[in-house]
Structures are given as C-alpha cells and as structure tokens.
C-alpha cells in the first residue's frame, strides 16, 4: 500500500508541536557520513536545499523507523586534515528536518535520507562530514498532487521541528558528545 494523499483536513489540523517532552525510544538515532550529491531538487524545485547521506549510513534509520519526516540536529564539518570554506556559524550544531523514505511525489526508486539544515549556508559542502541526531517524528510520507502543497507542508514541517526542539529535553542534544563541539 502506497503513501496517502493528504486531504485538506489533515493539512489544516496538524499539531505545531509533536513528540513527548523528551525523546523516547527509538530516539536518538545517529546518522553520519560524507555529504553527497542528491537529485538536485531540494533547492531548485522546492526552495529547501538538502544534504544527502550515502546509502550505507541509513541502516540505523531503516532498522528503527518508518518512512516520513523527522526532526533533530545536524552538524557539517570538514573532513579531518582538509581546508574549509565554512564559517564558524556553518559548523555549529543546527536544527534540521529530514525526509526519510521514497519521496513519492518524485517516485524515487531507492530510499533516501534528505536533510534540510535550518541555516543559510554561503557555500556548498559536498564531501564534508555530516552527523545527524534524529530526535523525533513529525508525520508520515505522503503523496502530493501538487508541488505547491508539498512546499506548504515542508514549511510547516520546519516550524513544527523548531517548536518541538525548543523544549529543554531536546535542546540538550545540541551539546551531545556525538557532535564535534
């Protein structure tokens, strides 16, 4: 059975904070790997640039979670011993939303983890190391009938993520030892 098509009720009745006051099992889920080129749709089609992890970094999500949209924190850092064009603000631990699954609007043929870090980067960071700590689930993967509806929900997902992570039980993960701080 494929993903559902969101109806107007779903789209107008979504909560703006999700999850318990502190992450519970299976969270946090740790993902890491070098940022790789994706399909090139996030920025161009949706106005939401994404950083993509390699397939071999996905088993922790595949083993623990269903497809959908998630929230947490991410950090991009240069590979050890390499020079960097990233600013100090770029390498901080930052909030993120992640689409994990098949992206039915685009009919993907393989599962992906596409992470949108909520920060304005001045430069690309392909090949840099990225760590992501997934802390919660926002909603299921859906099949959209229009790009506009998908963009609206992505923007709402970002607001949900920020409000959900503004709680003390989530904010503490910004300084988790998993990250390079």
Backbone as ProteinMPNN parsed JSONL, in Angstrom:
{"seq_chain_A": "XXXXXXXXXXXXXXXXXXXXXXXXXXXXXXXXXXXXXXXXXXXXXXXXXXXXXXXXXXXXXXXXXXXXXXXXXXXXXXXXXXXXXXXXXXXXXXXXXXXXXXXXXXXXXXXXXXXXXXXXXXXXXXXXXXXXXXXXXXXXXXXXXXXXXXXXXXXXXXXXXXXXXXXXXXXXXXXXXXXXX", "coords_chain_A": {"N_chain_A": [[0.847, -1.179, 0.0], [0.629, 2.165, -0.875], [1.835, 5.525, -0.02], [-0.39, 7.855, 1.596], [-2.572, 10.317, 0.127], [-2.595, 13.594, 1.132], [-5.429, 15.046, 2.669], [-7.51, 17.995, 2.87], [-8.337, 18.303, 5.529], [-6.349, 16.93, 6.999], [-4.147, 18.539, 6.383], [-4.814, 20.973, 7.54], [-5.169, 20.472, 10.203], [-2.958, 19.708, 11.588], [-0.744, 19.279, 14.383], [1.333, 21.791, 16.0], [3.441, 21.207, 17.585], [5.193, 18.261, 18.192], [5.64, 14.943, 19.518], [6.903, 13.598, 22.673], [7.843, 15.321, 25.784], [10.507, 14.759, 26.17], [12.847, 13.02, 24.124], [11.976, 9.652, 23.317], [12.439, 6.062, 23.045], [12.614, 5.031, 19.661], [14.593, 6.951, 19.754], [17.517, 8.887, 20.641], [18.489, 8.66, 17.161], [21.403, 7.968, 15.484], [23.075, 9.256, 12.704], [25.558, 9.334, 10.163], [28.003, 10.493, 7.795], [29.698, 11.228, 4.662], [28.629, 14.172, 2.939], [26.725, 13.898, 0.06], [26.024, 14.292, -3.473], [22.657, 14.76, -4.359], [19.481, 14.464, -5.854], [19.181, 16.98, -6.797], [16.874, 18.482, -6.422], [15.887, 19.696, -4.124], [16.757, 22.425, -3.59], [16.287, 23.63, -6.122], [13.628, 22.891, -7.026], [12.021, 23.042, -4.729], [12.832, 25.022, -3.011], [14.214, 24.42, -0.738], [17.011, 23.511, 0.288], [18.823, 20.422, 0.484], [20.929, 18.154, 2.276], [22.477, 15.21, 1.518], [22.865, 11.935, 2.711], [25.061, 9.087, 2.302], [23.973, 5.859, 1.058], [24.943, 3.766, 2.676], [24.903, 4.801, 5.201], [22.388, 4.681, 6.198], [21.26, 2.368, 7.58], [20.799, 2.586, 10.535], [18.431, 4.132, 10.63], [16.7, 2.702, 8.947], [16.44, 0.338, 10.364], [15.095, 1.161, 12.661], [12.963, 2.923, 12.231], [9.989, 4.188, 10.576], [9.074, 5.289, 7.249], [9.004, 8.819, 6.55], [8.753, 12.188, 7.863], [11.15, 13.741, 9.84], [12.72, 15.207, 12.795], [15.522, 16.939, 14.275], [18.945, 17.43, 15.156], [21.801, 18.591, 13.327], [25.183, 18.529, 12.081], [27.721, 19.895, 10.128], [30.983, 19.295, 9.132], [34.389, 19.929, 8.085], [36.303, 17.366, 6.441], [38.707, 15.53, 8.299], [41.828, 17.105, 8.453], [41.49, 18.552, 6.121], [41.073, 21.63, 4.275], [38.716, 24.327, 4.864], [35.812, 25.989, 3.646], [33.784, 26.827, 5.139], [31.997, 28.864, 7.486], [32.336, 29.807, 10.995], [29.75, 29.766, 12.069], [28.547, 28.012, 10.3], [29.512, 25.498, 10.991], [28.42, 24.869, 13.397], [26.245, 23.027, 15.657], [23.116, 22.473, 14.395], [19.532, 22.993, 13.949], [17.464, 20.598, 12.235], [15.378, 19.217, 9.625], [14.231, 16.154, 8.267], [13.603, 14.246, 5.422], [12.757, 10.99, 5.139], [12.731, 8.223, 3.234], [10.87, 7.259, 0.347], [10.059, 9.407, -1.149], [7.461, 9.959, -2.627], [6.261, 11.903, -4.32], [8.147, 12.399, -6.209], [8.652, 9.891, -7.105], [10.806, 8.187, -6.298], [13.227, 5.563, -6.702], [14.773, 4.424, -4.845], [15.401, 4.29, -1.32], [15.921, 7.25, 0.577], [17.713, 9.599, 2.678], [17.132, 12.748, 3.195], [18.359, 15.664, 4.288], [17.465, 18.735, 5.602], [19.123, 21.394, 6.729], [18.478, 23.904, 8.968], [19.575, 26.638, 8.276], [21.35, 29.258, 6.721], [23.584, 28.548, 4.452], [26.56, 29.722, 2.945], [28.011, 28.517, 1.013], [28.449, 25.481, -0.906], [28.699, 22.164, 0.509], [29.505, 19.637, -0.295], [30.942, 16.443, 0.138], [31.899, 17.061, 2.656], [31.905, 16.097, 6.127], [28.99, 14.908, 7.76], [26.964, 14.818, 10.589], [24.033, 13.593, 12.022], [21.503, 13.8, 14.404], [18.721, 12.221, 15.031], [15.715, 13.033, 16.493], [12.947, 12.906, 16.671], [9.65, 12.269, 15.286], [7.689, 13.683, 12.747], [5.632, 13.445, 10.742], [3.867, 11.148, 8.498], [5.207, 9.899, 5.371], [3.94, 11.307, 2.443], [1.875, 11.325, -0.508], [1.877, 13.807, -2.748], [-0.291, 15.86, -4.693], [0.323, 18.2, -5.853], [3.073, 20.424, -6.362], [3.027, 22.803, -4.956], [1.435, 22.241, -2.667], [3.106, 20.389, -1.418], [5.351, 22.032, -0.867], [4.167, 23.863, 0.915], [3.632, 22.145, 3.088], [6.237, 21.339, 3.746], [7.296, 23.753, 4.676], [5.666, 24.081, 6.929], [6.448, 21.79, 8.328], [9.059, 22.533, 9.05], [8.549, 24.58, 10.899], [7.205, 23.105, 12.874], [9.273, 21.401, 13.662], [11.147, 23.229, 14.777], [9.64, 24.316, 16.929], [9.108, 21.985, 18.383], [11.657, 21.195, 19.152], [12.372, 23.233, 20.832], [11.979, 22.68, 23.427], [13.328, 21.921, 26.673], [14.146, 19.212, 26.998], [14.948, 18.492, 24.487], [16.666, 20.477, 23.56], [19.033, 20.02, 24.924], [20.409, 18.155, 23.434], [21.878, 19.482, 21.57], [24.41, 19.766, 22.513], [25.391, 17.213, 22.573], [27.721, 14.536, 22.958], [28.135, 13.161, 20.571], [28.395, 15.016, 18.561], [30.854, 17.304, 17.17], [31.914, 19.575, 19.2]], "CA_chain_A": [[0.0, 0.0, 0.0], [1.445, 3.37, -1.016], [1.536, 6.624, 0.901], [-1.669, 8.531, 1.443], [-2.645, 11.675, -0.398], [-3.15, 14.391, 2.237], [-6.635, 15.814, 2.379], [-7.499, 19.334, 3.467], [-8.435, 18.178, 6.977], [-5.01, 16.607, 7.508], [-3.236, 19.658, 6.187], [-5.175, 22.121, 8.388], [-5.365, 20.055, 11.593], [-1.702, 19.193, 12.13], [-0.243, 19.979, 15.572], [2.567, 22.535, 15.721], [4.484, 20.574, 18.394], [4.999, 16.813, 18.17], [6.51, 14.144, 20.363], [6.865, 13.831, 24.121], [8.715, 16.397, 26.259], [11.884, 14.289, 25.974], [12.831, 11.92, 23.15], [11.958, 8.298, 23.85], [12.857, 5.036, 22.089], [13.995, 4.622, 19.387], [15.451, 8.135, 19.627], [18.026, 9.464, 19.395], [19.081, 7.809, 16.134], [22.609, 8.634, 14.986], [23.434, 9.054, 11.299], [26.741, 10.106, 9.791], [28.653, 10.148, 6.537], [30.019, 12.39, 3.826], [27.516, 14.737, 2.178], [26.839, 13.538, -1.357], [25.062, 14.907, -4.39], [21.375, 14.089, -4.423], [18.773, 14.595, -7.124], [19.189, 18.387, -7.203], [15.512, 19.015, -6.438], [15.568, 20.444, -2.91], [16.908, 23.875, -3.809], [15.707, 24.091, -7.391], [12.18, 22.693, -7.125], [11.255, 23.226, -3.502], [13.358, 26.121, -2.209], [14.593, 23.814, 0.53], [18.205, 22.704, -0.017], [19.037, 19.278, 1.359], [22.201, 17.448, 2.302], [22.127, 13.804, 1.399], [23.824, 10.978, 3.242], [25.193, 7.899, 1.462], [23.099, 4.738, 1.395], [25.482, 2.921, 3.746], [24.694, 5.438, 6.506], [20.957, 4.623, 6.522], [20.727, 1.265, 8.394], [20.186, 2.907, 11.834], [17.047, 4.598, 10.413], [15.92, 1.613, 8.354], [16.173, -0.65, 11.412], [14.353, 1.686, 13.811], [11.921, 3.912, 11.951], [9.197, 4.094, 9.351], [9.312, 6.434, 6.373], [8.293, 10.024, 6.954], [9.504, 13.415, 8.109], [11.722, 13.704, 11.182], [13.438, 16.402, 13.223], [16.656, 16.724, 15.168], [20.064, 18.351, 14.968], [22.844, 18.133, 12.408], [26.408, 19.31, 12.051], [28.593, 19.676, 8.978], [32.368, 19.668, 9.435], [35.322, 19.486, 7.05], [36.995, 16.111, 6.719], [39.923, 15.768, 9.082], [43.02, 17.45, 7.693], [41.201, 19.308, 4.897], [40.733, 23.036, 4.5], [37.276, 24.528, 4.881], [35.261, 27.281, 3.249], [32.628, 27.061, 6.002], [32.174, 29.823, 8.577], [32.136, 29.252, 12.336], [28.318, 29.509, 12.233], [28.19, 26.859, 9.466], [29.925, 24.227, 11.592], [27.7, 24.675, 14.669], [25.133, 22.078, 15.671], [21.972, 23.251, 13.922], [18.298, 22.229, 13.796], [17.221, 20.044, 10.902], [14.267, 18.316, 9.315], [14.715, 15.135, 7.335], [12.679, 13.363, 4.725], [13.322, 9.647, 5.08], [11.828, 7.327, 2.524], [10.85, 7.094, -1.106], [9.627, 10.659, -1.773], [6.524, 9.535, -3.671], [5.962, 12.949, -5.301], [9.16, 12.268, -7.26], [8.706, 8.488, -7.491], [12.159, 7.641, -6.102], [13.36, 4.116, -6.798], [15.53, 3.949, -3.682], [15.168, 5.041, -0.09], [16.919, 8.288, 0.825], [17.611, 10.469, 3.853], [17.445, 14.086, 2.7], [18.361, 16.505, 5.484], [17.472, 20.186, 5.421], [19.64, 22.069, 7.911], [17.819, 25.206, 9.01], [20.647, 27.625, 8.345], [21.7, 29.76, 5.394], [24.995, 28.318, 4.126], [27.035, 30.586, 1.846], [28.715, 27.687, 0.037], [28.128, 24.053, -0.878], [29.588, 21.398, 1.382], [29.607, 18.25, -0.76], [32.158, 15.783, 0.575], [32.148, 17.331, 4.072], [31.288, 15.127, 7.027], [27.765, 15.367, 8.408], [26.365, 13.983, 11.626], [22.648, 13.98, 12.324], [20.89, 13.137, 15.546], [17.272, 12.248, 14.799], [15.104, 13.055, 17.823], [11.503, 12.716, 16.685], [8.865, 12.037, 14.075], [6.69, 14.729, 12.504], [4.457, 12.967, 10.004], [4.185, 10.115, 7.51], [5.495, 10.259, 3.991], [2.661, 11.461, 1.745], [1.937, 11.537, -1.952], [1.259, 15.107, -3.029], [-0.79, 16.03, -6.048], [0.887, 19.433, -6.406], [4.327, 20.909, -5.785], [2.676, 23.873, -4.02], [1.007, 21.625, -1.407], [4.316, 19.829, -0.817], [6.138, 23.151, -0.324], [3.449, 24.356, 2.11], [3.833, 21.218, 4.196], [7.649, 21.42, 4.133], [7.442, 24.957, 5.502], [5.034, 23.795, 8.215], [7.327, 20.818, 8.996], [10.179, 23.273, 9.642], [8.032, 25.256, 12.097], [6.942, 22.058, 13.855], [10.571, 20.948, 14.172], [11.722, 24.258, 15.654], [8.855, 24.39, 18.182], [9.267, 20.729, 19.118], [13.012, 21.153, 19.708], [12.572, 24.347, 21.754], [11.786, 22.171, 24.78], [14.618, 21.581, 27.302], [14.502, 17.809, 26.777], [15.529, 18.38, 23.142], [17.767, 21.435, 23.413], [20.268, 19.473, 25.493], [21.093, 17.342, 22.427], [22.794, 20.323, 20.791], [25.769, 19.57, 23.04], [25.619, 15.777, 22.684], [29.098, 14.159, 22.597], [28.172, 12.677, 19.185], [28.818, 16.13, 17.722], [32.138, 17.933, 17.421], [31.59, 20.912, 19.719]], "C_chain_A": [[0.893, 1.243, 0.0], [1.067, 4.44, -0.014], [0.213, 7.287, 0.577], [-1.51, 9.889, 0.77], [-3.28, 12.52, 0.699], [-4.418, 15.114, 1.812], [-6.565, 17.144, 3.125], [-7.576, 19.264, 4.987], [-7.07, 17.883, 7.58], [-4.122, 17.842, 7.479], [-3.57, 20.847, 7.089], [-5.289, 21.757, 9.866], [-4.089, 19.52, 12.231], [-1.275, 19.969, 13.375], [1.054, 20.723, 15.248], [3.711, 22.127, 16.647], [4.169, 19.081, 18.411], [5.976, 16.14, 19.112], [6.372, 14.486, 21.831], [7.838, 14.945, 24.516], [10.199, 16.048, 26.212], [11.823, 13.145, 24.964], [12.771, 10.566, 23.855], [12.267, 7.324, 22.717], [12.003, 5.101, 20.828], [14.997, 5.78, 19.319], [16.366, 8.279, 20.822], [18.585, 8.385, 18.459], [20.238, 8.594, 15.525], [22.883, 8.236, 13.541], [24.695, 9.857, 11.009], [27.297, 9.594, 8.47], [28.982, 11.4, 5.765], [28.796, 12.865, 3.048], [27.738, 14.426, 0.702], [25.787, 14.266, -2.18], [23.784, 14.072, -4.384], [20.781, 14.252, -5.815], [18.75, 16.033, -7.624], [17.818, 19.039, -7.194], [15.228, 19.947, -5.27], [15.623, 21.935, -3.119], [16.124, 24.342, -5.014], [14.183, 24.033, -7.401], [11.416, 23.191, -5.904], [11.723, 24.396, -2.646], [13.814, 25.668, -0.835], [15.81, 22.925, 0.294], [18.394, 21.57, 0.988], [20.458, 18.758, 1.216], [21.859, 15.965, 2.362], [23.248, 12.925, 1.927], [23.909, 9.767, 2.322], [24.312, 6.758, 1.965], [23.62, 3.925, 2.576], [25.374, 3.56, 5.132], [23.253, 5.276, 7.002], [20.496, 3.475, 7.42], [20.197, 1.639, 9.772], [18.737, 3.401, 11.696], [16.176, 3.459, 9.898], [15.51, 0.619, 9.433], [15.2, -0.153, 12.471], [13.111, 2.497, 13.479], [11.166, 3.605, 10.662], [9.511, 5.31, 8.48], [8.494, 7.626, 6.848], [9.225, 11.192, 7.131], [9.886, 13.436, 9.587], [12.392, 15.03, 11.511], [14.571, 16.034, 14.165], [17.705, 17.797, 14.939], [21.074, 17.732, 14.018], [24.038, 19.059, 12.503], [27.22, 18.892, 10.839], [29.987, 20.148, 9.371], [33.268, 19.223, 8.293], [35.935, 18.146, 7.439], [38.302, 16.425, 7.423], [41.115, 16.039, 8.156], [42.771, 18.237, 6.419], [40.875, 20.761, 5.248], [39.221, 23.205, 4.363], [36.917, 25.923, 4.401], [34.041, 27.628, 4.108], [32.977, 28.047, 7.111], [32.005, 29.114, 9.922], [30.663, 28.924, 12.577], [27.873, 28.276, 11.434], [28.499, 25.524, 10.137], [29.329, 24.008, 12.985], [26.705, 23.523, 14.525], [23.869, 22.881, 15.411], [20.715, 22.385, 13.833], [18.115, 21.749, 12.36], [15.876, 19.344, 10.854], [14.772, 17.351, 8.264], [13.548, 14.374, 6.727], [13.379, 12.016, 4.589], [12.33, 8.745, 4.374], [12.007, 7.372, 1.031], [10.464, 8.368, -1.842], [8.676, 10.393, -2.939], [6.174, 10.608, -4.694], [6.915, 12.829, -6.492], [9.368, 10.826, -7.714], [10.132, 7.919, -7.412], [12.141, 6.126, -6.209], [14.208, 3.551, -5.676], [15.243, 4.865, -2.494], [16.292, 6.057, 0.098], [16.659, 8.962, 2.167], [18.077, 11.834, 3.383], [17.249, 15.063, 3.85], [18.416, 17.975, 5.084], [17.927, 20.793, 6.736], [19.097, 23.49, 7.885], [18.831, 26.305, 9.322], [20.986, 28.022, 6.909], [23.213, 29.588, 5.179], [25.374, 29.181, 2.929], [27.687, 29.771, 0.728], [28.238, 26.245, 0.147], [29.093, 23.33, 0.047], [29.585, 19.91, 1.007], [30.952, 17.676, -0.331], [32.511, 16.044, 2.027], [31.453, 16.245, 4.902], [30.019, 15.736, 7.632], [27.346, 14.32, 9.435], [24.96, 14.513, 11.871], [22.158, 13.135, 13.486], [19.381, 13.302, 15.377], [16.589, 12.075, 16.154], [13.6, 12.821, 17.83], [10.898, 12.668, 15.301], [7.803, 13.128, 13.942], [5.436, 14.163, 11.847], [4.86, 11.868, 9.029], [4.572, 10.726, 6.16], [4.159, 10.268, 3.242], [2.895, 11.635, 0.255], [1.173, 12.826, -2.267], [0.829, 15.179, -4.485], [-0.293, 17.331, -6.67], [2.167, 19.81, -5.659], [4.039, 21.967, -4.711], [2.258, 23.311, -2.666], [2.2, 21.015, -0.68], [5.152, 20.931, -0.172], [5.487, 23.71, 0.933], [3.701, 23.455, 3.313], [5.292, 21.2, 4.65], [7.862, 22.629, 5.037], [6.81, 24.746, 6.879], [5.877, 22.793, 9.011], [8.486, 21.53, 9.697], [9.73, 23.984, 10.924], [7.766, 24.255, 13.221], [8.258, 21.598, 14.487], [11.148, 21.959, 15.157], [10.974, 24.352, 16.974], [9.05, 23.134, 19.024], [10.633, 20.667, 19.792], [13.3, 22.303, 20.666], [12.362, 23.924, 23.206], [13.126, 21.725, 25.372], [15.075, 20.144, 27.055], [15.106, 17.552, 25.414], [16.745, 19.281, 22.987], [19.085, 20.87, 23.922], [21.061, 18.651, 24.472], [22.015, 18.168, 21.519], [24.239, 20.15, 21.265], [26.081, 18.087, 23.264], [27.047, 15.437, 22.26], [29.238, 13.578, 21.182], [28.689, 13.753, 18.239], [30.213, 16.611, 18.104], [31.851, 19.349, 17.89], [32.788, 21.551, 20.404]], "O_chain_A": [[1.817, 1.341, 0.807], [0.109, 4.292, 0.745], [-0.243, 7.281, -0.566], [-0.454, 10.518, 0.838], [-4.38, 12.211, 1.156], [-4.478, 15.716, 0.74], [-5.652, 17.372, 3.919], [-6.952, 20.074, 5.672], [-6.674, 18.512, 8.561], [-3.428, 18.142, 8.45], [-2.688, 21.656, 7.377], [-5.484, 22.64, 10.701], [-4.141, 18.934, 13.312], [-1.427, 21.19, 13.421], [1.785, 20.338, 14.335], [4.824, 22.637, 16.519], [3.023, 18.682, 18.617], [7.013, 16.705, 19.459], [5.806, 15.516, 22.196], [8.575, 15.454, 23.67], [11.05, 16.937, 26.213], [10.856, 12.383, 24.949], [13.435, 10.359, 24.87], [12.346, 7.726, 21.556], [10.78, 5.215, 20.923], [16.128, 5.594, 18.87], [16.022, 7.833, 21.917], [19.082, 7.349, 18.901], [20.072, 9.739, 15.105], [22.92, 7.054, 13.196], [24.876, 10.945, 11.555], [27.096, 8.442, 8.084], [28.597, 12.503, 6.155], [28.017, 12.051, 2.553], [28.819, 14.667, 0.165], [24.8, 14.78, -1.654], [23.828, 12.842, -4.401], [21.489, 14.186, -6.82], [18.342, 16.284, -8.758], [17.607, 20.04, -7.878], [14.432, 20.877, -5.393], [14.648, 22.64, -2.856], [15.386, 25.325, -4.946], [13.523, 25.014, -7.746], [10.302, 23.699, -6.025], [11.075, 24.728, -1.654], [13.801, 26.445, 0.119], [15.664, 21.715, 0.119], [18.156, 21.737, 2.184], [21.095, 18.905, 0.173], [21.04, 15.538, 3.176], [24.423, 13.142, 1.631], [22.94, 9.447, 1.634], [23.955, 6.702, 3.141], [22.832, 3.446, 3.391], [25.717, 2.927, 6.13], [22.937, 5.693, 8.116], [19.413, 3.583, 7.995], [19.195, 1.053, 10.181], [17.907, 3.115, 12.559], [15.049, 3.274, 10.358], [14.386, 0.116, 9.432], [14.54, -0.964, 13.122], [12.283, 2.738, 14.358], [11.637, 2.873, 9.792], [10.15, 6.256, 8.942], [7.438, 7.472, 7.461], [10.345, 11.197, 6.621], [9.059, 13.184, 10.463], [12.606, 15.869, 10.635], [14.578, 14.963, 14.771], [17.388, 18.929, 14.575], [21.188, 16.511, 13.916], [23.933, 20.205, 12.939], [27.387, 17.705, 10.558], [30.158, 21.257, 9.878], [32.958, 18.252, 7.602], [36.067, 17.833, 8.622], [38.925, 17.458, 7.174], [41.366, 15.297, 7.207], [43.716, 18.563, 5.701], [40.459, 21.072, 6.364], [38.534, 22.341, 3.818], [37.604, 26.901, 4.695], [33.346, 28.608, 3.837], [34.102, 28.066, 7.61], [31.581, 27.959, 9.975], [30.351, 27.919, 13.217], [26.941, 27.578, 11.832], [27.823, 24.529, 9.879], [29.701, 23.058, 13.673], [26.372, 23.104, 13.416], [23.582, 23.849, 16.115], [20.817, 21.171, 13.659], [18.547, 22.397, 11.407], [15.316, 18.94, 11.873], [15.642, 17.693, 7.462], [12.637, 13.925, 7.424], [14.456, 11.917, 4.001], [11.219, 8.528, 4.859], [13.115, 7.503, 0.512], [10.54, 8.399, -3.07], [9.041, 10.579, -4.1], [5.822, 10.277, -5.826], [6.545, 13.117, -7.63], [10.172, 10.568, -8.61], [10.598, 7.257, -8.339], [11.156, 5.482, -5.848], [14.352, 2.334, -5.559], [14.895, 6.036, -2.647], [17.457, 5.773, -0.181], [15.557, 8.907, 2.714], [19.273, 12.058, 3.192], [16.133, 15.269, 4.328], [19.292, 18.4, 4.331], [17.216, 20.725, 7.739], [19.243, 24.197, 6.888], [18.927, 26.815, 10.438], [20.911, 27.199, 5.997], [24.013, 30.386, 5.668], [24.58, 29.344, 2.002], [27.891, 30.278, -0.375], [27.689, 25.84, 1.172], [30.181, 23.831, 0.333], [29.652, 19.04, 1.875], [31.98, 18.348, -0.426], [33.339, 15.329, 2.592], [30.538, 15.571, 4.43], [29.981, 16.92, 7.968], [27.371, 13.116, 9.179], [24.733, 15.722, 11.92], [22.371, 11.923, 13.538], [18.84, 14.392, 15.56], [16.843, 11.108, 16.872], [13.026, 12.561, 18.888], [11.538, 12.98, 14.297], [7.108, 13.452, 14.905], [4.322, 14.371, 12.327], [6.046, 11.674, 8.76], [4.3, 11.891, 5.869], [3.35, 9.352, 3.389], [3.972, 12.04, -0.181], [-0.039, 12.905, -2.067], [1.482, 14.642, -5.379], [-0.461, 17.551, -7.869], [2.308, 19.537, -4.467], [4.72, 22.021, -3.687], [2.668, 23.83, -1.627], [2.295, 21.113, 0.544], [5.613, 20.772, 0.958], [6.176, 24.001, 1.911], [3.952, 23.935, 4.419], [5.551, 21.056, 5.845], [8.541, 22.528, 6.058], [7.362, 25.188, 7.887], [6.01, 22.925, 10.227], [8.852, 21.166, 10.814], [10.455, 23.985, 11.919], [8.067, 24.527, 14.383], [8.343, 21.427, 15.703], [11.588, 21.588, 16.246], [11.597, 24.456, 18.031], [9.146, 23.216, 20.249], [10.749, 20.137, 20.897], [14.377, 22.344, 21.26], [12.548, 24.731, 24.117], [13.973, 21.205, 24.646], [16.272, 19.893, 26.917], [15.715, 16.505, 25.197], [17.735, 18.9, 22.362], [20.146, 21.212, 23.4], [22.268, 18.471, 24.636], [22.834, 17.61, 20.789], [25.178, 20.367, 20.498], [26.952, 17.753, 24.068], [27.539, 16.005, 21.285], [30.348, 13.511, 20.653], [29.34, 13.451, 17.239], [30.691, 16.361, 19.21], [31.574, 20.23, 17.075], [32.691, 22.675, 20.896]]}, "name": "protein", "num_of_chains": 1, "seq": "XXXXXXXXXXXXXXXXXXXXXXXXXXXXXXXXXXXXXXXXXXXXXXXXXXXXXXXXXXXXXXXXXXXXXXXXXXXXXXXXXXXXXXXXXXXXXXXXXXXXXXXXXXXXXXXXXXXXXXXXXXXXXXXXXXXXXXXXXXXXXXXXXXXXXXXXXXXXXXXXXXXXXXXXXXXXXXXXXXXXX"}
